[in-house]
Amino acid sequence: MTKKPFTPPCGTGCAGSQMELFAAPADTAAAPAGPAAVFDWDAHDFVVVGDSGGKDSGALVHEVCSQADKAGQLNKVRVLHCDLGRTEQGHLVEWPGALEVARGHAEQYGVPFAVRRSSRWRSLWERILDHGNWPGHFARYCTSDTKTAVGRNYVDEVGGELNLGRPPRAGYAMGMRAEESKARAKKPMIERHRMSGAGTLRVVTTWLPIHRLTTDEVWKTHRDNGIAHHEAYDQGMRRLSCRACPLAHTDDLVRSAQLNPQLFAEYAEAEAKMGHPFKKSITMREIIERARS
Ligand code: SF4
């Protein structure tokens, strides 16, 4: 079956939540013209790479580490995986094994790997239940609370470890690609992130090293460099991140429901209790019915 292109819900590990993003057909997006922006390694104390365990993350870690190695600054790179925790019934919100794939990326390039979770929420599931409604394009509390805030805390943690005597200057690398949507195509490859600024304890530069790669080029990067990918891609998924994401394409949700029936049953129960449809266009109950048909 040939699937239509679509706008994915998250950047790498949703780390760019606060930069987001409204849906647009991927086939109308185009990479920006002109030379690619060059990251200034000397101007930064360290670079955090957000890694969800997805395919873009694999290409991202490769690109960052290759550039760092060329600059003789591989020691500045750290890979961060944001753990989204479990549901009430004990199911992982993310795909099982995603963390291990992310760890493998870091190990392949010999850089430190860290797993961190929200200091406020035990899981994204807890956050959703507290909110009383599902995340959506206009309610991206999921990424801001369980990924961006976690990334910001990790920048502070690494900055503290380095004991610089001044606010740390960090790079934050994410796997957003121009091909994914018109909104993402317009993103600058390098810009000051809003987690930095006057009165804050850190200076953070957002960096999108694989912004210009197509999906085919992402997979070619994997093949050419022997980078591991999650088995869910071999089972028909186009995205990883949360196994049930209200911003995902319905086709992907139906496939995920086939692969994760217990998790989706728990989401359907929560949907009934909350009284809000999982997606505006389709309920979780309907997704499950389509998965069974
Ligand atoms: S539900 Fe998960 S995958 Fe979807 S936007 Fe939120 S954090 Fe990202």
Residues whose N, C-alpha, C, O or C-beta is under 5 A from the ligand:
A	BS01	SF4	P9 C10 C14 P135 C142 T143 S241 C242 A244 C245 P246 L247
